[in-house]
Amino acid sequence: MSKNSFSEEMHDNEIDLVDLFRRFGKSIIKLFAAIGNFLLVCIFFLIKNLGLLILSIFIGVALTFLVKWTTKPVYSSEITFRTNAVTNAEMIPYINKLNQLLKEKNQPVLAASLSLPEQTTRKIKDIEAFWIVDRNNDSIPDFVDYKNKHNVYDSVNVRMKDRFVIRASVYDPKELSLIRKGIVSYVETNPFFQEKNILRLRQINEMLVRLNYDIKQLDSLQKVKYFEETRNRQPGKDGQIVFLQEQKTQLVYGDIYNLYRLKLSYDREKELYPDILTILSDFFQPLKRTNGGVYYGGIIIPVCFGLMLFYLVLHRNRKKLREIYKKY
């Protein structure tokens, strides 16, 4: 290939590349121009139909108040439990069986499960248990996984294993104290949970007996070790004392203290958490209903606005739609 032909080919490639960038730039300009025109059309369309759109908002507000005052008020509250005998993976599905009974409207079985009268259980809208998520795995509860979408493979933000939350929605907040008693009764009457808790307490007692024995043995060993080391001291010249071996008495003290710490942890477990469940944070009395104006307004007002907007768009393009309809 000659130098002239090679240079001509390079020149043609450069021209093609420049032309490609030029076309690309024009396409971007056309795209921004189309977006700008679309935004202008939307703005002028909204301004032109502002009255009807505002009317749709007022209609939505009116419907919101109508729905609010024609529906039963629902109050929501939460209680935090510590599970002592079983894991959260066992406890949470067991609690959520109550919610399944509510969905099925199986009031007799629900009342029997909670050991409550049916007139009380009929005031319950739903009961659901949720995991608590600990961010950064620092043993501090951060938020409740209400949507149950936490990634179980996340090793940084983890589910807490020793506590969970139960959210109860009721029609009468005065029934929350009875519902708490019913939930506790529902859990504590489970035979499997009872057996596991009895086994846990028995194992704690056995560990305490063994720890007390080991502490006494170490304490006796400490005294023997001290006197043996004292006998190993021999007087030297000029009244000095010579040690034949290094004194290691302090190491036994450390072992005793470690056993005492372990004993205290078992004592705390036995005294503070003797039952299957322990209430960490009780139900609070809610002042505002959860299905109030904000709840319904967030749904009804956007729907009314969207329907009005959809109607106006169809009304403006009705001729084109007729032509398309006749064509097909």
C-alpha positions in Angstrom: 0.0 0.0 0.0 1.4 3.4 -1.0 1.8 6.3 1.4 -0.7 8.4 -0.6 -3.5 5.7 -0.4 -2.8 5.2 3.3 -3.1 8.9 4.1 -6.3 9.2 2.0 -7.8 6.3 4.0 -6.8 8.0 7.3 -8.4 11.3 6.1 -11.6 9.5 5.2 -11.8 7.9 8.7 -11.2 11.3 10.3 -14.0 12.8 8.3 -16.4 10.0 9.2 -15.6 10.4 12.9 -16.2 14.1 12.8 -19.4 13.6 11.0 -20.4 11.0 13.6 -19.8 13.4 16.5 -21.7 16.1 14.6 -24.7 13.9 14.2 -24.5 12.8 17.8 -24.4 16.4 18.9 -27.5 17.3 16.8 -29.4 14.3 18.3 -28.7 15.4 21.8 -29.8 19.0 20.9 -33.0 17.6 19.4 -33.6 15.5 22.5 -33.2 18.4 24.9 -35.4 20.5 22.6 -38.1 17.8 22.7 -37.9 17.5 26.5 -38.2 21.3 26.8 -41.2 21.5 24.5 -42.9 18.6 26.4 -42.3 20.5 29.7 -43.7 23.7 28.3 -46.8 21.9 26.9 -47.3 20.3 30.3 -46.9 23.6 32.2 -49.4 25.4 29.9 -51.8 22.5 30.0 -51.8 22.6 33.8 -52.2 26.3 33.9 -55.1 26.2 31.4 -56.9 23.5 33.5 -55.8 24.7 36.9 -59.4 25.3 38.0 -60.5 21.7 37.3 -57.4 20.3 38.9 -57.9 22.3 42.1 -61.5 21.2 42.1 -60.3 17.6 42.0 -58.2 18.3 45.0 -61.1 19.7 46.9 -63.2 16.6 45.9 -60.4 14.4 47.2 -60.4 16.3 50.5 -64.1 16.0 50.9 -64.0 12.3 50.2 -61.2 11.9 52.7 -63.3 13.4 55.5 -66.3 11.4 54.4 -64.4 8.1 54.5 -62.7 9.1 57.8 -65.9 9.8 59.6 -67.7 6.7 58.2 -65.0 4.1 59.2 -64.1 2.8 62.6 -61.0 4.4 64.1 -58.0 2.1 64.3 -55.3 2.6 66.9 -51.8 1.0 66.7 -49.3 0.3 69.4 -46.2 -1.9 69.9 -44.7 -4.1 72.5 -41.1 -5.4 72.7 -40.4 -8.8 74.0 -37.3 -10.7 74.9 -37.5 -14.4 74.1 -35.7 -16.5 76.6 -36.4 -20.1 75.9 -36.7 -20.2 72.1 -35.3 -18.3 69.2 -37.0 -15.5 67.3 -37.1 -17.7 64.3 -39.5 -20.0 66.2 -41.4 -17.3 68.1 -42.2 -14.8 65.4 -44.1 -17.3 63.1 -45.9 -18.6 66.1 -47.2 -15.1 67.0 -48.1 -14.5 63.4 -50.6 -17.4 63.5 -52.8 -15.1 65.5 -52.9 -12.7 62.5 -53.9 -15.5 60.2 -56.8 -16.3 62.5 -57.8 -12.6 62.3 -57.7 -12.7 58.5 -59.9 -15.8 58.5 -62.2 -14.1 61.1 -62.0 -17.2 63.2 -63.0 -15.5 66.4 -63.7 -18.6 68.6 -60.3 -20.1 68.0 -58.6 -16.7 68.5 -60.4 -16.1 71.7 -59.5 -19.6 73.0 -55.8 -19.1 72.0 -55.5 -15.7 73.8 -57.7 -16.8 76.7 -59.9 -13.8 76.1 -63.6 -13.3 75.6 -64.8 -12.9 72.0 -66.1 -9.4 72.6 -62.4 -8.4 73.3 -60.9 -10.2 70.3 -63.5 -8.7 68.0 -61.9 -5.3 68.8 -58.5 -6.5 67.3 -57.8 -5.6 63.7 -54.4 -7.3 63.4 -51.5 -8.7 65.5 -48.1 -9.1 63.8 -44.6 -9.8 65.0 -41.5 -8.3 63.4 -37.7 -8.6 63.5 -35.6 -5.8 65.0 -32.6 -4.9 62.9 -29.3 -3.9 64.4 -27.2 -1.6 62.2 -23.4 -2.1 62.4 -23.9 -5.2 64.6 -23.3 -3.2 67.8 -26.1 -4.9 69.9 -28.2 -1.7 69.8 -31.7 -1.9 68.2 -32.0 0.5 65.3 -35.3 -0.1 63.4 -38.1 -2.6 63.0 -38.3 -4.5 59.8 -42.0 -3.9 59.2 -41.9 -4.9 55.5 -39.9 -8.0 56.2 -37.4 -7.1 53.4 -34.2 -7.3 55.4 -31.4 -9.1 53.6 -30.6 -12.1 55.8 -27.1 -12.4 54.2 -26.1 -8.9 55.4 -23.4 -9.4 57.9 -23.2 -5.8 59.0 -26.9 -5.0 59.5 -28.2 -8.1 61.3 -31.5 -9.3 62.9 -31.4 -9.2 66.6 -31.7 -12.7 68.1 -32.9 -11.9 71.6 -35.8 -9.5 71.0 -38.7 -8.8 68.6 -41.6 -6.4 68.3 -45.4 -7.1 68.2 -47.6 -4.5 66.6 -51.3 -4.6 67.5 -54.0 -2.6 65.7 -57.2 -2.3 67.7 -60.5 -0.5 67.5 -60.4 0.3 71.3 -57.0 1.2 72.8 -58.3 0.3 76.3 -58.1 -3.3 75.3 -54.3 -3.3 74.8 -53.5 -4.4 78.4 -55.8 -7.4 78.0 -54.2 -8.2 74.6 -50.8 -8.1 76.2 -51.9 -10.7 78.8 -53.5 -12.8 76.1 -50.3 -12.8 74.0 -48.2 -13.9 77.1 -50.8 -16.6 77.9 -50.8 -17.8 74.3 -47.0 -18.2 74.4 -46.7 -19.6 77.9 -49.3 -22.3 77.4 -47.4 -23.8 74.5 -46.1 -27.2 75.8 -42.9 -27.2 73.7 -42.0 -23.7 74.8 -42.6 -24.8 78.4 -40.3 -27.8 78.2 -37.6 -25.7 76.6 -37.8 -23.1 79.4 -37.8 -25.8 82.1 -34.7 -27.3 80.5 -33.0 -23.9 80.3 -33.6 -23.2 83.9 -32.4 -26.6 85.0 -29.2 -26.2 83.0 -28.6 -22.8 84.6 -29.0 -24.3 88.0 -26.6 -27.1 87.2 -24.1 -24.6 85.9 -24.4 -22.5 89.0 -23.8 -25.6 91.2 -20.7 -26.4 89.3 -19.4 -22.8 89.3 -19.8 -22.5 93.0 -17.9 -25.8 93.5 -15.1 -24.7 91.1 -14.8 -21.3 92.9 -14.4 -23.0 96.2 -11.8 -25.4 94.8 -9.9 -22.5 93.3 -10.1 -20.6 96.5 -8.7 -23.6 98.4 -6.0 -24.1 95.8 -5.1 -20.4 96.2 -4.5 -20.9 100.0 -2.4 -24.0 99.5 -0.4 -22.3 96.7 0.2 -19.3 98.9 1.6 -21.3 101.8 3.7 -23.5 99.5 5.3 -20.5 98.0 5.9 -19.0 101.4 7.8 -22.1 102.5 9.9 -21.9 99.3 11.3 -18.6 100.5 14.7 -19.1 102.1 16.6 -16.5 104.2 19.8 -15.2 102.5 22.7 -13.4 103.8 22.3 -10.3 105.9 18.6 -11.0 106.5 17.6 -11.0 102.8 14.9 -13.4 101.5 15.7 -15.5 98.4 12.8 -16.8 96.1 13.5 -20.2 94.6 10.7 -19.7 92.0 8.6 -16.9 90.6 5.4 -16.3 92.6 2.3 -16.8 90.4 -0.5 -16.4 93.0 -2.2 -13.6 91.0 -3.0 -16.0 88.1 -5.3 -18.0 90.3 -7.1 -14.9 91.4 -7.8 -14.1 87.7 -9.3 -17.6 87.2 -11.6 -17.0 90.3 -12.7 -13.7 88.9 -13.6 -15.1 85.5 -15.7 -17.8 87.2 -17.4 -15.2 89.3 -18.3 -13.2 86.2 -19.7 -16.3 84.6 -21.7 -17.0 87.7 -23.1 -13.5 87.8 -24.2 -13.8 84.2 -26.1 -17.0 85.0 -27.6 -15.4 88.2 -28.8 -12.5 86.1 -30.3 -14.8 83.5 -32.1 -16.8 86.2 -33.4 -13.8 88.2 -34.3 -11.4 85.4 -35.5 -13.8 82.7 -37.2 -16.8 84.4 -40.2 -16.9 82.0 -40.5 -17.8 78.3 -41.0 -14.1 77.5 -39.9 -10.9 79.1 -41.5 -7.5 78.4 -38.8 -5.0 77.5 -41.2 -2.2 76.4 -44.9 -2.3 77.0 -47.8 -1.1 74.9 -48.2 2.7 74.9 -51.7 4.3 74.9 -52.0 5.9 71.4 -53.7 9.3 71.2 -54.3 9.5 67.4 -55.9 6.9 65.1 -53.7 5.4 62.4 -56.5 5.6 59.8 -57.0 9.4 60.1 -57.2 12.1 57.5 -53.6 11.9 56.6 -53.8 8.2 56.0 -56.8 8.4 53.7 -55.8 11.7 52.2 -52.5 10.3 51.0 -54.5 7.8 48.9 -57.7 9.5 47.9 -56.4 13.0 46.9 -53.7 11.7 44.5 -56.3 9.3 43.0 -58.8 12.1 42.4 -56.1 14.4 40.9 -54.8 11.6 38.6 -58.3 10.7 37.4 -59.0 14.4 36.6 -55.7 14.7 34.8 -56.4 11.5 32.8 -59.9 12.8 31.9 -58.5 16.2 30.7 -55.9 14.5 28.6 -58.4 12.3 27.0 -60.8 15.2 26.4 -58.2 17.3 24.7 -57.1 14.5 22.4 -60.6 13.1 21.8 -60.5 13.8 18.0 -57.2 12.0 17.5 -58.5 9.1 19.6 -61.7 8.9 17.4 -59.6 8.8 14.3 -57.4 6.0 15.7 -60.5 4.1 16.8 -62.1 4.4 13.3 -58.9 3.4 11.7 -58.5 0.2 13.6 
